[in-house]
Amino acid sequence: MSLKGTALFGMVTDKMSWLTQRQRVLSQNVANANTPDYKAQDLRALDFRASLRQTQRNVALNQTNPMHVTAAAARNNYQVQTNRSAYEISADGNRVVLEEQMFKLNETQSDYQLATRLFQKYGQMYKIALGRQGGR
């Protein structure tokens, strides 16, 4: 049995994908901390309800003929937004506050670890339910 078709697996995968993209955006902010007129960016928050609706709608289509076109898997393109309310702005117009970015990077890493643990526990639950060893 594959876990890929379950709703929880889909939502955890979406969350981990969003966190990976957020880590990339925040890292760019840190890299541009000394660039004049650079404005810090962040991803728009992941909407749990939309993720749940999308996961519930993802139904695999049965391909009855090899000539039929199958539906492509949905890829999330997360929206990057400029942070308009910076704590401070430097004299050269840079709006990156390193302390704020480091806090967000740490928060993102912690959330990713939580999602990873949740996925592992979910897999262990399935192993126990199927009568296989793996639960601790």
N, C-alpha and C positions, 0 to 999 in steps of 0.2 A: 504494500500500500504506500502510495506517495503522499507526502504531506503538502505538496505544492498546490493541491486543489482546495485546501482548507482555508477558511476565512481568516483565522488567527495568523497562519503562516503568511498569507498575503499582506495583512496589515503590518506585521513585524518586518517583512521585507521592504514594504513602502517606507516605513519609519527609518530603517537602516540606510536605505538609499537616500532619503532626505538628509539624514545626519551626515552621510559621506559628502554630499554636495555642499552642505553648510560648512563643514570643515574646510573644504576647498575655498569657499568664499571668504571665510574668516582668515584663512592663511594669507590670502591676497591682501586683505586689509593690513595685516601685520607687516607684510613685505613692502607695502607702500606707505608705511608710517612716516617717512620723511619726504614723500612726494608732494610738492606744492599743489594746493587746490584739490587734493584727493579727498573724496567723501567716502566714509566707511559704508559698506554694504552688508546686507544680511538677507537671508531667505524669508519669504513670507511664511508664517507659521503653518505647519501641516494641519489640515482640517480633518479631524478624526471622523466626523460624520460623512464627509465626502469620500474618505478612504473606505469607510464601511459600505457605503452605497455602491462604490465602484467594485469592491470585492464581492458583494452580493450579486452584482450584475455579470461578473465574469463567469460565463457558462461556456464551456468548450463546445464548439459546434461539431457535429458528427459529419465527417466527410464521406459521403456515400459513393463518390466517383473521384478517381485521381485527377480528373480534369477540373474539378471544382476548386475555387480559391478559398483558402482558409482565412479566418480572421487573424490579423496580426496581434501579437501581445501588446498591451498598452504599456507605454513607457511614460513615466512621469517627468514632465519638464517643469521644474520648480521655478517660481518667479523670484528673481533677485530684485530687491528694493534698496534704494539709497536711504541710509539712516539720516534723517533730517534733524533729529534732536540729539546732537552730540553734547557730552558733558562740557567739553571745552574745545575751542578752535585756536590753533596756533597762529602766529603772526603771518605765516605764508599761506593761510587758508586751509590747511590740512585739518580734517575732522576725525582723525583716527586717534582714539585714546587707547594706548596699549594695555592699560589695566583692564579696561572694559572688554577688549578683544580677548585677553587671556582668560578672563572670567567666562566668556562665552565659549571659548575653545574647551575649557575644562568641563563646562556644563554639557557640551556636545559629546565629549569623550565619555562622561559618566552615563549619559543617556544611551550611547551606543553599547556600552558594557551591559547595561540593564536589558536592552533589547536582545543582546546575544545570550544572556543568561535565561531570559524568558523563552527564547527559541530552543535552547538546550533542554530546559525543563519540559517544554511541550513535547519534544521528541522522546524524552524519558517516559512521559506519561503514556504515550502511544506504545512504547515497548512493554511497559507493565501491563497495559490493557490487552496486548496481543500475547501475553504470557512469556515474553522473552526477558532474560536477565538484563538489567541496565539501570534499574532504579536504585537510588541510594537512600 
